[in-house]
């Protein structure tokens, strides 16, 4: 009897984990932006309505510290883009928004791991918003070595804007 309960519990737990992982990956195909250059030294520029390609940092050493990449979102629509929230998929990642007027908001992080303030920012048609993503390869310690994939999501009136990156974390 105890073995049956144990096996049933394990199967149930595995099913919950599987379904939970699948729900976090859905997003509308028309939610955001197109990259014009994926070189590490340049920002990834995007326009609303296109999909943002994944940025690849390549090999990242834990010993060399944080790495950063800037995503630039260009509102090419004829209406305002209202941004209400920013969050990251992991505590090893932070995001800082630079609004069209030059003011910065953030840093923003993972929900449930600190204060997640509302943004209430507006990007008017033909204006750009910069999102600086900062990844700390040492945040997970030695267990964090290997391939990682993370996301930064902006909640907007036009749907979520998802910016993804990956890296190969080395010692």
ROSE-4610 file (N, C-alpha, C; in Angstrom, 1 decimal, always signed):
// ROSE-4610
residu = [X/X/X/X/X/X/X/X/X/X/X/X/X/X/X/X/X/X/X/X/X/X/X/X/X/X/X/X/X/X/X/X/X/X/X/X/X/X/X/X/X/X/X/X/X/X/X/X/X/X/X/X/X/X/X/X/X/X/X/X/X/X/X/X/X/X/X/X/X/X/X/X/X/X/X/X/X/X/X/X/X/X/X/X/X/X/X/X/X/X/X/X/X/X/X/X/X/X/X/X/X/X/X/X/X/X/X/X/X/X/X/X/X/X/X/X/X/X/X/X/X/X/X/X/X/X/X/X/X/X/X/X/X/X/X/X/X/X/X/X/X/X/X/X/X/X/X/X/X/X/X/X/X/X/X/X/X/X/X/X/X/X/X/X/X/X/X/X/X/X/X/X/X/X/X/X/X/X/X/X/X/X/X/X/X/X/X/X/X/X/X/X/X/X/X/X/X/X/X/X/X/X/X/X/X/X/X/X/X/X/X/X/X/X/X/X/X/X/X/X/X/X/X/X/X/X/X/X/X/X/X/X/X/X/X/X/X/X/X/X/X/X/X/X/X/X/X/X/X/X/X/X/X/X/X/X/X/X/X/X/X/X/X/X/X/X/X/X/X/X/X/X/X/X/X/X/X/X/X/X/X/X/X/X/X/X/X/X/X/X/X/X/X/X/X/X/X/X/X/X/X/X/X/X/X/X/X/X/X/X/X/X/X/X/X/X/X/X/X/X/X/X/X/X/X/X/X/X/X/X/X/X/X/X/X/X/X/X/X/X/X/X/X/X/X/X/X/X/X/X/X/X/X/X/X/X/X/X/X/X/X/X/X/X/X/X/X/X/X/X/X/X/X/X/X/X/X/X/X/X/X/X/X/X/X/X/X/X/X/X/X/X/X/X/X/X/X/X/X/X/X/X/X/X/X/X/X/X/X/X/X/X/X/X/X/X/X/X/X/X/X/X/X/X/X/X/X/X/X/X/X/X/X/X/X/X/X/X/X/X/X/X/X/X/X/X/X/X/X/X/X/X/X/X/X/X/X/X/X/X/X/X/X/X/X/X/X/X/X/X/X/X/X/X/X/X/X/X/X/X/X/X/X/X/X/X/X/X/X/X/X/X/X/X/X/X/X/X/X/X/X/X/X/X/X/X/X/X/X/X/X/X/X]
num = [1/1/1/2/2/2/3/3/3/4/4/4/5/5/5/6/6/6/7/7/7/8/8/8/9/9/9/10/10/10/11/11/11/12/12/12/13/13/13/14/14/14/15/15/15/16/16/16/17/17/17/18/18/18/19/19/19/20/20/20/21/21/21/22/22/22/23/23/23/24/24/24/25/25/25/26/26/26/27/27/27/28/28/28/29/29/29/30/30/30/31/31/31/32/32/32/33/33/33/34/34/34/35/35/35/36/36/36/37/37/37/38/38/38/39/39/39/40/40/40/41/41/41/42/42/42/43/43/43/44/44/44/45/45/45/46/46/46/47/47/47/48/48/48/49/49/49/50/50/50/51/51/51/52/52/52/53/53/53/54/54/54/55/55/55/56/56/56/57/57/57/58/58/58/59/59/59/60/60/60/61/61/61/62/62/62/63/63/63/64/64/64/65/65/65/66/66/66/67/67/67/68/68/68/69/69/69/70/70/70/71/71/71/72/72/72/73/73/73/74/74/74/75/75/75/76/76/76/77/77/77/78/78/78/79/79/79/80/80/80/81/81/81/82/82/82/83/83/83/84/84/84/85/85/85/86/86/86/87/87/87/88/88/88/89/89/89/90/90/90/91/91/91/92/92/92/93/93/93/94/94/94/95/95/95/96/96/96/97/97/97/98/98/98/99/99/99/100/100/100/101/101/101/102/102/102/103/103/103/104/104/104/105/105/105/106/106/106/107/107/107/108/108/108/109/109/109/110/110/110/111/111/111/112/112/112/113/113/113/114/114/114/115/115/115/116/116/116/117/117/117/118/118/118/119/119/119/120/120/120/121/121/121/122/122/122/123/123/123/124/124/124/125/125/125/126/126/126/127/127/127/128/128/128/129/129/129/130/130/130/131/131/131/132/132/132/133/133/133/134/134/134/135/135/135/136/136/136/137/137/137/138/138/138/139/139/139/140/140/140/141/141/141/142/142/142/143/143/143/144/144/144/145/145/145/146/146/146/147/147/147/148/148/148/149/149/149/150/150/150/151/151/151/152/152/152/153/153/153/154/154/154/155/155/155/156/156/156/157/157/157/158/158/158/159/159/159/160/160/160/161/161/161/162/162/162/163/163/163/164/164/164/165/165/165/166/166/166/167/167/167/168/168/168/169/169/169/170/170/170/171/171/171]
x = [+0.8/+0.0/+0.9/+1.9/+2.8/+3.5/+3.9/+4.6/+3.7/+2.4/+1.4/+1.3/+1.2/+1.0/+2.3/+3.4/+4.7/+4.8/+4.5/+4.6/+3.6/+2.4/+1.4/+1.8/+2.4/+2.8/+3.9/+4.9/+6.0/+5.5/+4.6/+4.0/+3.2/+2.5/+1.7/+2.6/+3.7/+4.6/+5.3/+5.7/+6.4/+5.5/+4.2/+3.2/+3.0/+2.9/+2.8/+4.0/+5.2/+6.4/+6.4/+6.0/+6.0/+5.0/+3.8/+2.8/+3.2/+3.8/+4.2/+5.3/+6.2/+7.3/+6.7/+5.7/+5.1/+4.3/+3.6/+2.8/+3.6/+4.9/+5.7/+6.3/+6.2/+6.9/+6.0/+4.7/+3.8/+3.8/+3.8/+3.7/+3.2/+2.5/+2.0/+3.1/+2.9/+4.0/+4.2/+3.2/+3.3/+3.6/+4.2/+4.4/+5.5/+6.6/+7.6/+8.6/+9.7/+10.8/+11.8/+12.4/+13.4/+14.8/+15.8/+17.1/+17.8/+18.5/+19.2/+20.7/+21.2/+22.6/+22.8/+23.4/+23.5/+25.0/+25.8/+27.2/+27.2/+28.0/+28.0/+28.2/+28.9/+29.2/+28.1/+27.1/+26.1/+24.7/+23.8/+22.5/+21.7/+20.8/+19.8/+18.6/+18.4/+17.3/+16.1/+14.9/+13.7/+12.6/+11.6/+10.4/+9.2/+8.2/+7.0/+6.3/+5.8/+5.1/+6.0/+7.3/+8.2/+8.7/+9.1/+9.6/+11.1/+11.5/+12.9/+13.7/+14.7/+15.6/+16.3/+16.7/+17.4/+18.9/+19.4/+20.7/+21.6/+22.8/+23.7/+25.0/+25.2/+26.5/+27.7/+27.4/+28.5/+29.1/+30.4/+31.0/+31.1/+30.7/+30.8/+31.5/+32.6/+33.3/+32.7/+32.5/+32.0/+33.0/+34.3/+35.3/+35.4/+34.9/+35.1/+33.9/+32.9/+31.8/+30.6/+29.8/+28.6/+28.8/+27.8/+27.8/+26.5/+26.5/+25.3/+25.0/+23.7/+23.3/+22.1/+22.1/+21.0/+20.1/+18.8/+17.7/+17.1/+16.9/+16.2/+14.9/+13.8/+12.5/+12.0/+11.7/+11.2/+9.7/+8.9/+7.5/+7.1/+7.0/+6.7/+5.2/+4.4/+2.9/+2.5/+1.2/+0.6/-0.1/+0.1/-0.4/+0.6/+0.4/+1.3/+1.5/+2.7/+3.0/+3.1/+2.2/+2.2/+2.8/+3.9/+4.6/+4.3/+3.7/+3.3/+4.2/+4.9/+5.8/+6.9/+8.0/+9.2/+9.6/+9.9/+10.4/+11.3/+12.2/+13.1/+12.7/+13.3/+12.9/+13.8/+14.8/+15.7/+16.4/+16.7/+17.4/+18.8/+19.3/+20.7/+20.6/+19.4/+19.2/+18.5/+19.0/+18.4/+18.1/+17.1/+16.8/+16.7/+17.3/+17.1/+16.6/+15.5/+14.8/+15.3/+15.6/+15.9/+14.8/+14.1/+12.9/+13.3/+12.4/+12.7/+13.2/+12.8/+13.2/+14.6/+15.2/+16.5/+16.5/+15.4/+15.3/+15.4/+16.0/+16.1/+15.2/+14.7/+13.8/+14.4/+14.4/+14.9/+16.0/+16.7/+16.7/+15.4/+15.0/+13.9/+14.4/+13.8/+14.3/+13.1/+13.4/+12.5/+11.3/+10.1/+9.0/+9.2/+8.8/+8.9/+10.3/+11.3/+12.6/+13.0/+12.2/+12.4/+11.2/+11.4/+10.3/+10.2/+9.0/+8.8/+7.8/+8.4/+7.5/+6.8/+5.7/+5.0/+5.9/+5.8/+6.6/+5.7/+4.6/+3.7/+4.5/+5.2/+5.9/+5.2/+5.4/+4.8/+5.8/+5.8/+6.7/+5.8/+5.9/+5.0/+5.4/+4.6/+5.0/+6.3/+7.1/+8.5/+9.5/+9.2/+10.1/+10.7/+11.9/+12.6/+12.8/+12.7/+13.0/+14.1/+15.1/+16.3/+16.1/+16.4/+16.3/+17.7/+18.4/+19.7/+19.6/+20.0/+19.9/+21.3/+21.3/+22.6/+22.5/+23.4/+23.4/+24.6/+24.4/+25.5/+25.8/+26.9/+27.1/+27.5/+27.9/+28.3/+27.1/+25.9/+24.8/+24.4/+24.6/+24.2/+25.4/+26.5/+27.7/+28.2/+29.0/+29.5/+28.4/+27.3/+26.2/+25.6/+26.0/+25.5/+26.3/+27.3/+28.1/+27.4/+27.5/+26.8/+25.9/+25.1/+24.3/+23.1/+22.8/+21.7/+20.8/+19.5/+18.6/+17.7/+17.6/+16.8/+16.0/+15.0/+14.1/+13.9/+13.6/+13.1/+11.8/+10.7/+9.4/+8.9/+8.4/+7.7/+6.3/+5.5/+4.0/+3.6/+2.8/+2.4/+1.0/+0.4/-0.9/-1.1/+0.0/+0.0/+0.4/+0.4/+0.8/+2.3/+2.7/+4.1/+5.2/+6.2/+7.4/+8.5/+8.9/+9.9/+11.2/+12.2/+13.6/+14.3/+14.9/+15.6/+17.1/+17.9/+19.3/+19.8/+20.9/+21.5/+23.1/+23.7/+25.1/+25.6/+26.9/+27.6/+28.5/+28.0/+28.7/+29.9/+31.1/+32.3/+32.9/+33.8/+34.4/+35.2]
y = [-1.2/+0.0/+1.3/+1.3/+2.4/+2.6/+1.6/+1.7/+2.3/+1.9/+2.4/+3.9/+4.4/+5.8/+6.5/+6.0/+6.6/+6.8/+5.7/+5.7/+6.7/+6.7/+7.6/+9.1/+9.3/+10.7/+11.2/+10.3/+10.6/+10.9/+10.1/+10.3/+11.6/+11.9/+13.1/+14.3/+14.3/+15.4/+15.6/+14.6/+14.7/+15.3/+14.9/+15.5/+17.0/+17.4/+18.8/+19.6/+19.1/+19.8/+19.9/+18.9/+18.9/+20.0/+20.0/+20.9/+22.3/+22.5/+23.8/+24.4/+23.6/+24.1/+24.4/+23.8/+24.1/+25.4/+25.7/+26.9/+28.2/+28.2/+29.3/+29.7/+28.8/+29.0/+29.6/+29.7/+30.2/+31.7/+32.2/+33.6/+33.9/+34.9/+35.2/+35.4/+34.9/+35.0/+36.4/+37.3/+38.7/+39.6/+39.1/+40.0/+41.0/+40.7/+41.8/+41.7/+41.7/+42.4/+41.7/+42.4/+41.9/+42.4/+41.6/+42.0/+42.4/+43.5/+43.9/+43.6/+43.3/+42.9/+42.1/+40.9/+40.1/+40.1/+41.0/+41.0/+41.5/+40.9/+41.2/+42.6/+43.4/+44.8/+45.7/+45.3/+46.1/+45.7/+46.7/+46.4/+45.6/+44.8/+44.1/+45.0/+45.5/+46.4/+45.7/+46.0/+45.3/+46.3/+45.9/+46.7/+45.9/+46.6/+45.9/+45.3/+44.1/+43.2/+42.1/+42.2/+41.1/+40.3/+39.1/+38.3/+38.6/+38.7/+39.0/+37.7/+37.6/+36.4/+36.3/+35.1/+34.8/+35.4/+36.1/+36.6/+35.5/+35.2/+34.2/+34.9/+34.9/+35.4/+34.5/+33.3/+32.3/+31.9/+31.5/+31.1/+32.3/+32.1/+33.2/+32.6/+33.2/+32.7/+33.2/+32.3/+32.7/+33.7/+33.5/+34.3/+35.7/+36.0/+37.3/+38.2/+37.7/+38.6/+38.7/+39.7/+39.9/+40.2/+39.8/+40.2/+40.9/+41.8/+42.6/+42.6/+42.8/+42.9/+43.9/+44.7/+45.7/+45.3/+45.2/+45.0/+46.4/+46.8/+48.1/+47.8/+48.3/+48.0/+49.3/+49.3/+50.4/+50.3/+51.2/+51.2/+51.7/+50.8/+51.1/+51.2/+51.0/+51.1/+52.5/+52.7/+54.1/+54.4/+53.5/+53.8/+53.6/+54.2/+54.1/+52.7/+52.4/+51.1/+51.4/+50.9/+51.1/+49.9/+50.1/+49.1/+49.2/+48.1/+48.1/+47.3/+46.3/+45.5/+44.9/+44.6/+43.9/+42.9/+41.7/+40.6/+39.7/+39.0/+38.1/+36.7/+35.7/+34.3/+33.7/+34.4/+33.8/+34.9/+34.6/+35.6/+36.0/+35.2/+35.6/+36.7/+37.1/+38.1/+39.3/+40.5/+41.8/+42.5/+43.4/+44.2/+45.6/+46.5/+48.0/+48.6/+49.3/+50.0/+51.4/+51.8/+53.2/+53.7/+54.6/+55.1/+56.2/+56.5/+57.4/+58.8/+59.2/+60.5/+60.4/+59.2/+59.0/+58.6/+58.6/+58.1/+56.6/+56.1/+54.6/+54.2/+52.9/+52.3/+50.9/+50.6/+49.2/+49.4/+48.3/+47.0/+46.2/+45.4/+44.5/+43.1/+42.2/+40.8/+39.8/+38.7/+37.6/+37.8/+37.6/+37.8/+36.9/+37.4/+36.6/+36.7/+37.4/+37.5/+39.0/+39.7/+41.1/+41.9/+43.2/+44.1/+44.2/+44.0/+44.1/+45.3/+46.5/+47.7/+47.8/+48.5/+48.8/+49.8/+49.8/+50.7/+51.9/+51.7/+52.7/+53.6/+53.1/+53.9/+53.8/+54.8/+54.8/+55.1/+54.3/+54.5/+54.9/+56.1/+56.6/+56.1/+56.2/+55.7/+56.3/+55.6/+55.9/+56.2/+55.9/+56.1/+54.7/+54.7/+53.5/+53.4/+52.1/+51.7/+50.8/+51.0/+50.1/+49.3/+48.0/+47.1/+46.5/+46.9/+46.3/+45.1/+44.0/+42.7/+42.4/+42.1/+41.8/+40.4/+39.6/+38.2/+37.9/+37.4/+37.0/+35.5/+35.1/+33.7/+33.0/+33.7/+33.1/+33.0/+33.4/+33.5/+32.1/+31.0/+29.7/+28.9/+29.5/+28.8/+27.7/+26.8/+25.7/+24.9/+24.8/+24.0/+24.7/+26.0/+26.7/+26.6/+25.7/+25.6/+24.8/+25.3/+24.6/+25.6/+25.1/+25.9/+26.5/+27.7/+28.4/+29.1/+29.2/+30.0/+30.8/+32.1/+33.0/+33.9/+34.6/+35.5/+36.7/+37.8/+39.1/+39.3/+39.6/+39.8/+41.1/+41.9/+43.2/+42.9/+43.3/+43.3/+44.6/+44.5/+45.8/+45.7/+46.8/+46.8/+46.1/+45.7/+45.0/+43.5/+43.1/+41.7/+41.7/+40.5/+40.4/+40.6/+41.3/+41.4/+40.5/+39.5/+38.5/+38.6/+38.9/+38.9/+37.7/+36.9/+35.7/+35.8/+35.1/+35.0/+33.6/+33.3/+32.0/+32.2/+31.3/+31.4/+30.0/+29.8/+28.6/+29.0/+28.7/+29.2/+28.2/+28.8/+28.1/+28.5/+27.7/+28.1/+29.3]
z = [+0.0/+0.0/+0.0/+0.9/+0.9/-0.4/-1.1/-2.4/-3.4/-3.4/-4.4/-4.2/-2.9/-2.6/-3.0/-2.8/-3.1/-4.6/-5.4/-6.8/-7.4/-6.9/-7.4/-7.1/-5.9/-5.6/-6.5/-6.8/-7.7/-9.1/-9.6/-11.0/-11.0/-10.0/-9.9/-9.9/-9.1/-9.0/-10.3/-11.0/-12.3/-13.3/-13.3/-14.2/-14.0/-12.7/-12.4/-12.8/-12.6/-13.1/-14.6/-15.3/-16.7/-17.2/-16.7/-17.1/-16.7/-15.6/-15.1/-16.1/-16.5/-17.4/-18.8/-19.2/-20.5/-20.5/-19.4/-19.4/-19.4/-18.9/-18.9/-20.2/-21.2/-22.5/-23.5/-23.3/-24.3/-24.4/-25.6/-25.9/-27.3/-27.5/-28.8/-29.8/-31.0/-32.0/-32.5/-32.3/-32.8/-31.6/-30.6/-29.4/-29.5/-30.3/-30.3/-31.5/-31.5/-32.2/-33.0/-33.9/-34.8/-34.5/-34.5/-34.2/-35.5/-35.5/-36.7/-36.6/-35.4/-35.3/-34.0/-34.1/-32.9/-32.4/-32.8/-32.3/-30.9/-30.0/-28.6/-28.3/-29.1/-28.7/-29.1/-29.8/-30.2/-29.6/-29.5/-29.0/-30.0/-29.5/-30.3/-30.5/-31.7/-32.0/-32.5/-32.0/-32.3/-32.6/-33.3/-33.5/-33.0/-32.5/-32.0/-33.2/-33.0/-33.9/-34.5/-34.4/-34.9/-33.7/-33.9/-32.9/-32.6/-31.3/-31.0/-31.0/-31.8/-31.7/-30.4/-30.1/-28.9/-29.0/-28.0/-28.0/-27.4/-28.0/-27.5/-27.0/-25.7/-25.2/-25.5/-25.8/-26.1/-24.7/-24.7/-23.4/-22.5/-21.2/-20.2/-19.0/-18.5/-17.4/-16.1/-15.1/-13.8/-13.1/-13.4/-12.7/-13.3/-14.5/-15.1/-14.8/-14.1/-13.6/-14.6/-14.3/-15.1/-16.5/-17.4/-18.8/-19.0/-20.0/-20.3/-21.8/-22.1/-23.5/-23.5/-24.5/-24.6/-25.8/-25.4/-26.4/-26.6/-27.9/-28.2/-28.9/-28.3/-28.8/-29.4/-30.7/-31.4/-31.6/-31.1/-31.3/-32.7/-33.6/-35.0/-35.3/-34.2/-34.4/-34.4/-34.6/-34.6/-33.2/-32.2/-30.9/-29.8/-28.7/-27.5/-27.1/-26.7/-26.0/-24.5/-23.8/-22.3/-21.6/-20.9/-20.2/-18.7/-18.1/-16.7/-15.8/-16.3/-15.5/-16.3/-15.5/-16.1/-15.1/-15.6/-14.7/-15.5/-14.7/-15.3/-14.9/-15.6/-15.3/-14.2/-13.8/-12.8/-11.9/-10.7/-9.9/-10.3/-11.2/-11.8/-12.8/-13.2/-14.2/-13.7/-14.2/-13.9/-15.2/-15.1/-16.3/-15.9/-16.7/-16.4/-17.7/-17.6/-18.7/-18.8/-20.1/-20.3/-21.2/-20.7/-21.4/-22.5/-23.4/-24.4/-23.9/-22.7/-22.2/-21.5/-21.5/-21.0/-19.5/-18.9/-17.5/-17.4/-16.4/-16.2/-15.1/-15.3/-14.3/-14.0/-12.7/-12.4/-11.4/-11.1/-11.8/-11.4/-12.4/-12.2/-12.1/-11.4/-11.2/-11.3/-10.7/-10.7/-9.7/-10.1/-9.1/-7.9/-6.7/-5.5/-4.9/-5.5/-5.0/-4.8/-4.1/-3.9/-4.4/-4.3/-4.7/-6.2/-6.8/-8.2/-8.4/-8.6/-8.7/-10.1/-10.1/-11.4/-12.1/-13.5/-14.3/-14.7/-15.3/-15.8/-16.8/-17.8/-18.8/-20.1/-20.9/-22.2/-23.3/-24.3/-25.5/-26.6/-27.1/-28.1/-29.5/-30.5/-31.8/-32.3/-32.9/-33.4/-32.3/-31.0/-30.0/-29.6/-29.0/-28.6/-27.1/-26.7/-25.3/-25.3/-24.4/-24.3/-23.0/-23.2/-22.0/-21.9/-20.8/-20.6/-19.7/-20.2/-19.4/-18.9/-17.6/-16.9/-16.3/-16.7/-16.3/-15.4/-14.2/-13.3/-13.4/-14.1/-14.2/-12.9/-11.9/-10.6/-9.6/-10.0/-9.1/-8.6/-9.4/-9.0/-8.4/-8.3/-7.8/-8.8/-8.3/-9.2/-9.9/-9.3/-9.9/-11.2/-11.4/-12.5/-13.8/-13.8/-15.0/-16.0/-17.3/-18.4/-19.1/-20.0/-20.9/-20.0/-20.2/-19.5/-20.6/-20.3/-21.1/-20.2/-20.4/-19.5/-20.3/-19.6/-20.3/-19.5/-20.2/-19.5/-20.3/-19.5/-20.0/-19.6/-20.6/-20.3/-20.5/-19.5/-19.7/-20.3/-21.4/-22.1/-22.5/-23.0/-23.5/-24.8/-25.5/-26.7/-26.6/-25.3/-25.0/-24.5/-24.1/-23.5/-24.6/-24.2/-25.0/-24.3/-25.0/-24.4/-25.0/-24.2/-24.7/-24.1/-24.9/-24.4/-24.7/-23.8/-24.1/-23.6/-24.1/-23.6/-23.5/-22.7/-22.5/-22.2/-22.3/-21.9/-20.7/-19.5/-18.3/-18.0/-17.9/-17.7/-16.3/-15.7/-14.4/-14.5]
